[in-house]
Amino acid sequence: MTEIVFTAFSHEDMVAGVHALAEAMEAEGWRPSLLVGVGRGGLAPSVYLSHRMDLQLVSIDHSAGIASFGAALVTILAERTRGGDQLLFVEDINDSGRTIGDIRAALAAQGAVAENIRFAVLIDNRVSGQRVEYRYRTIDRSVTKDWFVFPWEAMAPRDKLAAEAMEVPERIA
């Protein structure tokens, strides 16, 4: 059995990360029309970023595994991009890229304008299958095998965290 190294991503890390994400957008002169928190891991940072940037926030669920994960909202968001709105999707980590890829595919299937969609994460895995525009920290999963525990996950039992870590064993082994 692979030993899992749990590394805390503290509340202070999250606050610093939210400020860094906002500052990166401000420095670039890009301001989204709407933030979209990706459930479940992106919800807490998106709320903080919403307050930091004084932007409206909606959430989309991906983690529940419900087949359509908000199909009606995806349709509305895609329509908004066609109308010129710029959307920022917020997630805690871009690890394998699966969640971000699923969201991009769902939006594309509804005719979203890709140039009006950006992603921000607290931790970005440089060897992920997806790229993001904004990140606080970068890791390389081929080197860094720690399982990051965000403040909102600290309430979960260790065996639940271990099971989630083992869903894609090569991330941690």
DRENRO-930855 format. One record per residue (C-alpha): residue number from 1; residue in three letters; chain; x, y, z. Coordinates in Angstrom, 3 decimals, padded with zeros to 6 digits. Each point is the difference from the previous one (the first is absolute). Layout:
BEGIN
<node><zase>NUM</zase><kolti>ALA</kolti><kemi>A</kemi><east>X</east><north>Y</north><up>Z</up></node>
...
END
This chain:
BEGIN
<node><zase>1</zase><kolti>MET</kolti><kemi>A</kemi><east>000.000</east><north>000.000</north><up>000.000</up></node>
<node><zase>2</zase><kolti>THR</kolti><kemi>A</kemi><east>001.267</east><north>003.445</north><up>-000.914</up></node>
<node><zase>3</zase><kolti>GLU</kolti><kemi>A</kemi><east>000.563</east><north>002.290</north><up>002.953</up></node>
<node><zase>4</zase><kolti>ILE</kolti><kemi>A</kemi><east>-001.892</east><north>003.227</north><up>-000.523</up></node>
<node><zase>5</zase><kolti>VAL</kolti><kemi>A</kemi><east>001.647</east><north>003.245</north><up>001.031</up></node>
<node><zase>6</zase><kolti>PHE</kolti><kemi>A</kemi><east>-002.704</east><north>002.447</north><up>001.035</up></node>
<node><zase>7</zase><kolti>THR</kolti><kemi>A</kemi><east>001.032</east><north>003.641</north><up>-000.301</up></node>
<node><zase>8</zase><kolti>ALA</kolti><kemi>A</kemi><east>-002.206</east><north>002.711</north><up>001.457</up></node>
<node><zase>9</zase><kolti>PHE</kolti><kemi>A</kemi><east>-000.880</east><north>002.930</north><up>-002.227</up></node>
<node><zase>10</zase><kolti>SER</kolti><kemi>A</kemi><east>-000.853</east><north>002.432</north><up>002.774</up></node>
<node><zase>11</zase><kolti>HIS</kolti><kemi>A</kemi><east>-002.636</east><north>002.694</north><up>000.194</up></node>
<node><zase>12</zase><kolti>GLU</kolti><kemi>A</kemi><east>002.841</east><north>002.536</north><up>-000.183</up></node>
<node><zase>13</zase><kolti>ASP</kolti><kemi>A</kemi><east>001.215</east><north>-001.691</north><up>-003.209</up></node>
<node><zase>14</zase><kolti>MET</kolti><kemi>A</kemi><east>-003.498</east><north>000.289</north><up>-001.446</up></node>
<node><zase>15</zase><kolti>VAL</kolti><kemi>A</kemi><east>-000.314</east><north>003.691</north><up>000.883</up></node>
<node><zase>16</zase><kolti>ALA</kolti><kemi>A</kemi><east>003.429</east><north>000.725</north><up>-001.509</up></node>
<node><zase>17</zase><kolti>GLY</kolti><kemi>A</kemi><east>-000.982</east><north>-002.052</north><up>-003.054</up></node>
<node><zase>18</zase><kolti>VAL</kolti><kemi>A</kemi><east>-003.258</east><north>001.891</north><up>-000.509</up></node>
<node><zase>19</zase><kolti>HIS</kolti><kemi>A</kemi><east>001.840</east><north>003.323</north><up>000.193</up></node>
<node><zase>20</zase><kolti>ALA</kolti><kemi>A</kemi><east>002.617</east><north>-001.258</north><up>-002.476</up></node>
<node><zase>21</zase><kolti>LEU</kolti><kemi>A</kemi><east>-002.657</east><north>-001.153</north><up>-002.482</up></node>
<node><zase>22</zase><kolti>ALA</kolti><kemi>A</kemi><east>-001.819</east><north>003.349</north><up>000.203</up></node>
<node><zase>23</zase><kolti>GLU</kolti><kemi>A</kemi><east>003.249</east><north>001.940</north><up>-000.355</up></node>
<node><zase>24</zase><kolti>ALA</kolti><kemi>A</kemi><east>000.994</east><north>-002.029</north><up>-003.069</up></node>
<node><zase>25</zase><kolti>MET</kolti><kemi>A</kemi><east>-003.288</east><north>000.868</north><up>-001.710</up></node>
<node><zase>26</zase><kolti>GLU</kolti><kemi>A</kemi><east>000.244</east><north>003.640</north><up>001.043</up></node>
<node><zase>27</zase><kolti>ALA</kolti><kemi>A</kemi><east>003.572</east><north>000.252</north><up>-001.309</up></node>
<node><zase>28</zase><kolti>GLU</kolti><kemi>A</kemi><east>-001.147</east><north>-001.457</north><up>-003.308</up></node>
<node><zase>29</zase><kolti>GLY</kolti><kemi>A</kemi><east>-003.018</east><north>002.298</north><up>-000.163</up></node>
<node><zase>30</zase><kolti>TRP</kolti><kemi>A</kemi><east>-002.393</east><north>-002.924</north><up>-000.328</up></node>
<node><zase>31</zase><kolti>ARG</kolti><kemi>A</kemi><east>-003.177</east><north>000.020</north><up>002.075</up></node>
<node><zase>32</zase><kolti>PRO</kolti><kemi>A</kemi><east>-002.596</east><north>-002.738</north><up>-000.255</up></node>
<node><zase>33</zase><kolti>SER</kolti><kemi>A</kemi><east>-003.684</east><north>000.840</north><up>-000.177</up></node>
<node><zase>34</zase><kolti>LEU</kolti><kemi>A</kemi><east>-000.805</east><north>-002.956</north><up>002.231</up></node>
<node><zase>35</zase><kolti>LEU</kolti><kemi>A</kemi><east>001.790</east><north>-002.496</north><up>002.222</up></node>
<node><zase>36</zase><kolti>VAL</kolti><kemi>A</kemi><east>-000.965</east><north>-003.663</north><up>-000.134</up></node>
<node><zase>37</zase><kolti>GLY</kolti><kemi>A</kemi><east>000.988</east><north>-002.085</north><up>003.015</up></node>
<node><zase>38</zase><kolti>VAL</kolti><kemi>A</kemi><east>000.544</east><north>-003.645</north><up>-000.870</up></node>
<node><zase>39</zase><kolti>GLY</kolti><kemi>A</kemi><east>-001.516</east><north>-002.294</north><up>002.631</up></node>
<node><zase>40</zase><kolti>ARG</kolti><kemi>A</kemi><east>001.258</east><north>-001.180</north><up>002.213</up></node>
<node><zase>41</zase><kolti>GLY</kolti><kemi>A</kemi><east>003.621</east><north>001.075</north><up>000.340</up></node>
<node><zase>42</zase><kolti>GLY</kolti><kemi>A</kemi><east>-000.336</east><north>003.326</north><up>-001.785</up></node>
<node><zase>43</zase><kolti>LEU</kolti><kemi>A</kemi><east>-002.901</east><north>001.298</north><up>002.042</up></node>
<node><zase>44</zase><kolti>ALA</kolti><kemi>A</kemi><east>001.892</east><north>001.428</north><up>002.982</up></node>
<node><zase>45</zase><kolti>PRO</kolti><kemi>A</kemi><east>002.710</east><north>001.744</north><up>-002.043</up></node>
<node><zase>46</zase><kolti>SER</kolti><kemi>A</kemi><east>-002.597</east><north>001.362</north><up>-002.430</up></node>
<node><zase>47</zase><kolti>VAL</kolti><kemi>A</kemi><east>-001.973</east><north>001.571</north><up>002.861</up></node>
<node><zase>48</zase><kolti>TYR</kolti><kemi>A</kemi><east>003.176</east><north>001.670</north><up>001.274</up></node>
<node><zase>49</zase><kolti>LEU</kolti><kemi>A</kemi><east>000.901</east><north>001.162</north><up>-003.519</up></node>
<node><zase>50</zase><kolti>SER</kolti><kemi>A</kemi><east>-003.547</east><north>001.284</north><up>-000.531</up></node>
<node><zase>51</zase><kolti>HIS</kolti><kemi>A</kemi><east>000.353</east><north>002.228</north><up>003.052</up></node>
<node><zase>52</zase><kolti>ARG</kolti><kemi>A</kemi><east>003.577</east><north>001.018</north><up>-000.867</up></node>
<node><zase>53</zase><kolti>MET</kolti><kemi>A</kemi><east>-000.965</east><north>001.074</north><up>-003.528</up></node>
<node><zase>54</zase><kolti>ASP</kolti><kemi>A</kemi><east>-003.587</east><north>001.067</north><up>000.747</up></node>
<node><zase>55</zase><kolti>LEU</kolti><kemi>A</kemi><east>-001.401</east><north>-002.350</north><up>-002.633</up></node>
<node><zase>56</zase><kolti>GLN</kolti><kemi>A</kemi><east>-003.168</east><north>-002.052</north><up>-000.181</up></node>
<node><zase>57</zase><kolti>LEU</kolti><kemi>A</kemi><east>000.392</east><north>-003.722</north><up>000.507</up></node>
<node><zase>58</zase><kolti>VAL</kolti><kemi>A</kemi><east>-001.871</east><north>-003.079</north><up>-001.130</up></node>
<node><zase>59</zase><kolti>SER</kolti><kemi>A</kemi><east>000.982</east><north>-003.583</north><up>000.615</up></node>
<node><zase>60</zase><kolti>ILE</kolti><kemi>A</kemi><east>000.034</east><north>-003.087</north><up>-002.124</up></node>
<node><zase>61</zase><kolti>ASP</kolti><kemi>A</kemi><east>000.143</east><north>-003.475</north><up>001.478</up></node>
<node><zase>62</zase><kolti>HIS</kolti><kemi>A</kemi><east>002.397</east><north>-002.552</north><up>-001.360</up></node>
<node><zase>63</zase><kolti>SER</kolti><kemi>A</kemi><east>001.043</east><north>-002.040</north><up>003.020</up></node>
<node><zase>64</zase><kolti>ALA</kolti><kemi>A</kemi><east>-003.410</east><north>-001.534</north><up>000.717</up></node>
<node><zase>65</zase><kolti>GLY</kolti><kemi>A</kemi><east>000.291</east><north>-002.169</north><up>-003.092</up></node>
<node><zase>66</zase><kolti>ILE</kolti><kemi>A</kemi><east>-003.508</east><north>000.824</north><up>-001.167</up></node>
<node><zase>67</zase><kolti>ALA</kolti><kemi>A</kemi><east>-000.008</east><north>-000.590</north><up>-003.727</up></node>
<node><zase>68</zase><kolti>SER</kolti><kemi>A</kemi><east>-000.950</east><north>003.464</north><up>-001.183</up></node>
<node><zase>69</zase><kolti>PHE</kolti><kemi>A</kemi><east>001.869</east><north>001.920</north><up>002.777</up></node>
<node><zase>70</zase><kolti>GLY</kolti><kemi>A</kemi><east>-002.061</east><north>003.067</north><up>-000.686</up></node>
<node><zase>71</zase><kolti>ALA</kolti><kemi>A</kemi><east>-000.899</east><north>-000.303</north><up>-003.687</up></node>
<node><zase>72</zase><kolti>ALA</kolti><kemi>A</kemi><east>-002.420</east><north>002.924</north><up>000.193</up></node>
<node><zase>73</zase><kolti>LEU</kolti><kemi>A</kemi><east>002.682</east><north>002.242</north><up>001.492</up></node>
<node><zase>74</zase><kolti>VAL</kolti><kemi>A</kemi><east>002.534</east><north>-001.102</north><up>-002.625</up></node>
<node><zase>75</zase><kolti>THR</kolti><kemi>A</kemi><east>-002.471</east><north>001.020</north><up>-002.706</up></node>
<node><zase>76</zase><kolti>ILE</kolti><kemi>A</kemi><east>-000.513</east><north>003.411</north><up>001.625</up></node>
<node><zase>77</zase><kolti>LEU</kolti><kemi>A</kemi><east>003.731</east><north>000.546</north><up>000.491</up></node>
<node><zase>78</zase><kolti>ALA</kolti><kemi>A</kemi><east>000.752</east><north>-000.941</north><up>-003.607</up></node>
<node><zase>79</zase><kolti>GLU</kolti><kemi>A</kemi><east>-002.666</east><north>002.454</north><up>-001.154</up></node>
<node><zase>80</zase><kolti>ARG</kolti><kemi>A</kemi><east>001.534</east><north>002.731</north><up>002.156</up></node>
<node><zase>81</zase><kolti>THR</kolti><kemi>A</kemi><east>003.405</east><north>-000.518</north><up>-001.643</up></node>
<node><zase>82</zase><kolti>ARG</kolti><kemi>A</kemi><east>-001.639</east><north>000.408</north><up>-003.405</up></node>
<node><zase>83</zase><kolti>GLY</kolti><kemi>A</kemi><east>-001.375</east><north>003.305</north><up>001.291</up></node>
<node><zase>84</zase><kolti>GLY</kolti><kemi>A</kemi><east>003.509</east><north>001.155</north><up>000.924</up></node>
<node><zase>85</zase><kolti>ASP</kolti><kemi>A</kemi><east>000.124</east><north>-000.842</north><up>003.705</up></node>
<node><zase>86</zase><kolti>GLN</kolti><kemi>A</kemi><east>003.347</east><north>-001.183</north><up>001.302</up></node>
<node><zase>87</zase><kolti>LEU</kolti><kemi>A</kemi><east>-000.187</east><north>-002.858</north><up>002.478</up></node>
<node><zase>88</zase><kolti>LEU</kolti><kemi>A</kemi><east>002.574</east><north>-001.086</north><up>002.554</up></node>
<node><zase>89</zase><kolti>PHE</kolti><kemi>A</kemi><east>-000.332</east><north>-003.551</north><up>001.292</up></node>
<node><zase>90</zase><kolti>VAL</kolti><kemi>A</kemi><east>001.641</east><north>-000.514</north><up>003.392</up></node>
<node><zase>91</zase><kolti>GLU</kolti><kemi>A</kemi><east>001.278</east><north>-003.367</north><up>001.229</up></node>
<node><zase>92</zase><kolti>ASP</kolti><kemi>A</kemi><east>002.289</east><north>-000.976</north><up>002.862</up></node>
<node><zase>93</zase><kolti>ILE</kolti><kemi>A</kemi><east>002.421</east><north>-002.122</north><up>-002.018</up></node>
<node><zase>94</zase><kolti>ASN</kolti><kemi>A</kemi><east>000.648</east><north>-000.864</north><up>-003.618</up></node>
<node><zase>95</zase><kolti>ASP</kolti><kemi>A</kemi><east>001.430</east><north>-003.450</north><up>000.611</up></node>
<node><zase>96</zase><kolti>SER</kolti><kemi>A</kemi><east>-000.837</east><north>-002.474</north><up>-002.755</up></node>
<node><zase>97</zase><kolti>GLY</kolti><kemi>A</kemi><east>-002.014</east><north>002.612</north><up>-001.891</up></node>
<node><zase>98</zase><kolti>ARG</kolti><kemi>A</kemi><east>-003.054</east><north>-002.239</north><up>-000.196</up></node>
<node><zase>99</zase><kolti>THR</kolti><kemi>A</kemi><east>-002.424</east><north>002.439</north><up>001.672</up></node>
<node><zase>100</zase><kolti>ILE</kolti><kemi>A</kemi><east>001.160</east><north>002.986</north><up>-002.042</up></node>
<node><zase>101</zase><kolti>GLY</kolti><kemi>A</kemi><east>-000.076</east><north>-002.075</north><up>-003.191</up></node>
<node><zase>102</zase><kolti>ASP</kolti><kemi>A</kemi><east>-003.544</east><north>-001.170</north><up>000.744</up></node>
<node><zase>103</zase><kolti>ILE</kolti><kemi>A</kemi><east>-001.169</east><north>003.571</north><up>000.558</up></node>
<node><zase>104</zase><kolti>ARG</kolti><kemi>A</kemi><east>001.686</east><north>001.282</north><up>-003.162</up></node>
<node><zase>105</zase><kolti>ALA</kolti><kemi>A</kemi><east>-001.528</east><north>-002.837</north><up>-002.031</up></node>
<node><zase>106</zase><kolti>ALA</kolti><kemi>A</kemi><east>-003.481</east><north>000.641</north><up>001.413</up></node>
<node><zase>107</zase><kolti>LEU</kolti><kemi>A</kemi><east>000.268</east><north>003.715</north><up>-000.789</up></node>
<node><zase>108</zase><kolti>ALA</kolti><kemi>A</kemi><east>001.337</east><north>-000.664</north><up>-003.507</up></node>
<node><zase>109</zase><kolti>ALA</kolti><kemi>A</kemi><east>-002.875</east><north>-002.397</north><up>-000.666</up></node>
<node><zase>110</zase><kolti>GLN</kolti><kemi>A</kemi><east>-002.362</east><north>002.910</north><up>000.758</up></node>
<node><zase>111</zase><kolti>GLY</kolti><kemi>A</kemi><east>001.836</east><north>002.372</north><up>-002.345</up></node>
<node><zase>112</zase><kolti>ALA</kolti><kemi>A</kemi><east>001.916</east><north>002.029</north><up>002.589</up></node>
<node><zase>113</zase><kolti>VAL</kolti><kemi>A</kemi><east>002.607</east><north>002.485</north><up>-001.223</up></node>
<node><zase>114</zase><kolti>ALA</kolti><kemi>A</kemi><east>003.248</east><north>-001.504</north><up>001.319</up></node>
<node><zase>115</zase><kolti>GLU</kolti><kemi>A</kemi><east>001.804</east><north>003.367</north><up>000.027</up></node>
<node><zase>116</zase><kolti>ASN</kolti><kemi>A</kemi><east>-002.480</east><north>001.240</north><up>002.613</up></node>
<node><zase>117</zase><kolti>ILE</kolti><kemi>A</kemi><east>000.740</east><north>-002.837</north><up>002.432</up></node>
<node><zase>118</zase><kolti>ARG</kolti><kemi>A</kemi><east>002.932</east><north>-000.137</north><up>002.396</up></node>
<node><zase>119</zase><kolti>PHE</kolti><kemi>A</kemi><east>000.948</east><north>-002.171</north><up>002.948</up></node>
<node><zase>120</zase><kolti>ALA</kolti><kemi>A</kemi><east>001.698</east><north>000.860</north><up>003.296</up></node>
<node><zase>121</zase><kolti>VAL</kolti><kemi>A</kemi><east>001.338</east><north>-002.492</north><up>002.533</up></node>
<node><zase>122</zase><kolti>LEU</kolti><kemi>A</kemi><east>001.891</east><north>000.112</north><up>003.253</up></node>
<node><zase>123</zase><kolti>ILE</kolti><kemi>A</kemi><east>002.291</east><north>-002.865</north><up>-001.053</up></node>
<node><zase>124</zase><kolti>ASP</kolti><kemi>A</kemi><east>000.846</east><north>-000.812</north><up>-003.610</up></node>
<node><zase>125</zase><kolti>ASN</kolti><kemi>A</kemi><east>001.664</east><north>-003.256</north><up>-001.019</up></node>
<node><zase>126</zase><kolti>ARG</kolti><kemi>A</kemi><east>002.315</east><north>000.836</north><up>-002.893</up></node>
<node><zase>127</zase><kolti>VAL</kolti><kemi>A</kemi><east>-000.443</east><north>-003.522</north><up>-001.442</up></node>
<node><zase>128</zase><kolti>SER</kolti><kemi>A</kemi><east>-003.806</east><north>000.180</north><up>000.091</up></node>
<node><zase>129</zase><kolti>GLY</kolti><kemi>A</kemi><east>-001.970</east><north>-000.732</north><up>-003.132</up></node>
<node><zase>130</zase><kolti>GLN</kolti><kemi>A</kemi><east>-001.510</east><north>003.502</north><up>000.180</up></node>
<node><zase>131</zase><kolti>ARG</kolti><kemi>A</kemi><east>001.480</east><north>003.486</north><up>000.159</up></node>
<node><zase>132</zase><kolti>VAL</kolti><kemi>A</kemi><east>-001.290</east><north>002.834</north><up>002.182</up></node>
<node><zase>133</zase><kolti>GLU</kolti><kemi>A</kemi><east>000.515</east><north>003.721</north><up>-000.358</up></node>
<node><zase>134</zase><kolti>TYR</kolti><kemi>A</kemi><east>000.471</east><north>000.841</north><up>003.673</up></node>
<node><zase>135</zase><kolti>ARG</kolti><kemi>A</kemi><east>001.690</east><north>-001.910</north><up>002.780</up></node>
<node><zase>136</zase><kolti>TYR</kolti><kemi>A</kemi><east>001.414</east><north>000.663</north><up>003.451</up></node>
<node><zase>137</zase><kolti>ARG</kolti><kemi>A</kemi><east>002.424</east><north>-002.924</north><up>000.261</up></node>
<node><zase>138</zase><kolti>THR</kolti><kemi>A</kemi><east>001.366</east><north>-002.385</north><up>-002.591</up></node>
<node><zase>139</zase><kolti>ILE</kolti><kemi>A</kemi><east>000.982</east><north>-003.591</north><up>000.693</up></node>
<node><zase>140</zase><kolti>ASP</kolti><kemi>A</kemi><east>001.299</east><north>-002.803</north><up>-002.177</up></node>
<node><zase>141</zase><kolti>ARG</kolti><kemi>A</kemi><east>-001.787</east><north>-003.254</north><up>000.839</up></node>
<node><zase>142</zase><kolti>SER</kolti><kemi>A</kemi><east>002.871</east><north>-001.974</north><up>-001.480</up></node>
<node><zase>143</zase><kolti>VAL</kolti><kemi>A</kemi><east>002.006</east><north>001.345</north><up>002.964</up></node>
<node><zase>144</zase><kolti>THR</kolti><kemi>A</kemi><east>-002.486</east><north>001.177</north><up>002.663</up></node>
<node><zase>145</zase><kolti>LYS</kolti><kemi>A</kemi><east>-002.065</east><north>-002.907</north><up>001.309</up></node>
<node><zase>146</zase><kolti>ASP</kolti><kemi>A</kemi><east>-001.538</east><north>001.721</north><up>003.031</up></node>
<node><zase>147</zase><kolti>TRP</kolti><kemi>A</kemi><east>-003.760</east><north>-000.023</north><up>000.360</up></node>
<node><zase>148</zase><kolti>PHE</kolti><kemi>A</kemi><east>-001.040</east><north>003.569</north><up>000.728</up></node>
<node><zase>149</zase><kolti>VAL</kolti><kemi>A</kemi><east>-002.664</east><north>000.442</north><up>002.659</up></node>
<node><zase>150</zase><kolti>PHE</kolti><kemi>A</kemi><east>-001.849</east><north>003.290</north><up>-000.376</up></node>
<node><zase>151</zase><kolti>PRO</kolti><kemi>A</kemi><east>-001.611</east><north>001.630</north><up>003.058</up></node>
<node><zase>152</zase><kolti>TRP</kolti><kemi>A</kemi><east>-003.508</east><north>-001.165</north><up>-000.954</up></node>
<node><zase>153</zase><kolti>GLU</kolti><kemi>A</kemi><east>001.245</east><north>-003.593</north><up>-000.377</up></node>
<node><zase>154</zase><kolti>ALA</kolti><kemi>A</kemi><east>001.642</east><north>-000.062</north><up>003.432</up></node>
<node><zase>155</zase><kolti>MET</kolti><kemi>A</kemi><east>-003.363</east><north>-001.013</north><up>001.465</up></node>
<node><zase>156</zase><kolti>ALA</kolti><kemi>A</kemi><east>-000.036</east><north>-003.263</north><up>-001.979</up></node>
<node><zase>157</zase><kolti>PRO</kolti><kemi>A</kemi><east>001.126</east><north>-003.264</north><up>001.592</up></node>
<node><zase>158</zase><kolti>ARG</kolti><kemi>A</kemi><east>003.547</east><north>-001.031</north><up>-001.011</up></node>
<node><zase>159</zase><kolti>ASP</kolti><kemi>A</kemi><east>-001.236</east><north>-003.220</north><up>-001.602</up></node>
<node><zase>160</zase><kolti>LYS</kolti><kemi>A</kemi><east>-002.303</east><north>002.030</north><up>-002.280</up></node>
<node><zase>161</zase><kolti>LEU</kolti><kemi>A</kemi><east>002.909</east><north>002.270</north><up>-000.995</up></node>
<node><zase>162</zase><kolti>ALA</kolti><kemi>A</kemi><east>002.175</east><north>-003.056</north><up>-000.627</up></node>
<node><zase>163</zase><kolti>ALA</kolti><kemi>A</kemi><east>-002.695</east><north>-001.574</north><up>-002.190</up></node>
<node><zase>164</zase><kolti>GLU</kolti><kemi>A</kemi><east>-000.241</east><north>003.192</north><up>-002.072</up></node>
<node><zase>165</zase><kolti>ALA</kolti><kemi>A</kemi><east>003.783</east><north>000.117</north><up>-000.336</up></node>
<node><zase>166</zase><kolti>MET</kolti><kemi>A</kemi><east>000.072</east><north>-003.598</north><up>-001.200</up></node>
<node><zase>167</zase><kolti>GLU</kolti><kemi>A</kemi><east>-002.594</east><north>000.610</north><up>-002.747</up></node>
<node><zase>168</zase><kolti>VAL</kolti><kemi>A</kemi><east>002.940</east><north>000.798</north><up>-002.293</up></node>
<node><zase>169</zase><kolti>PRO</kolti><kemi>A</kemi><east>002.920</east><north>-001.821</north><up>001.666</up></node>
<node><zase>170</zase><kolti>GLU</kolti><kemi>A</kemi><east>002.692</east><north>001.355</north><up>-002.328</up></node>
<node><zase>171</zase><kolti>ARG</kolti><kemi>A</kemi><east>-000.599</east><north>003.481</north><up>001.428</up></node>
<node><zase>172</zase><kolti>ILE</kolti><kemi>A</kemi><east>001.407</east><north>-001.075</north><up>003.344</up></node>
<node><zase>173</zase><kolti>ALA</kolti><kemi>A</kemi><east>002.261</east><north>-002.961</north><up>-000.808</up></node>
END
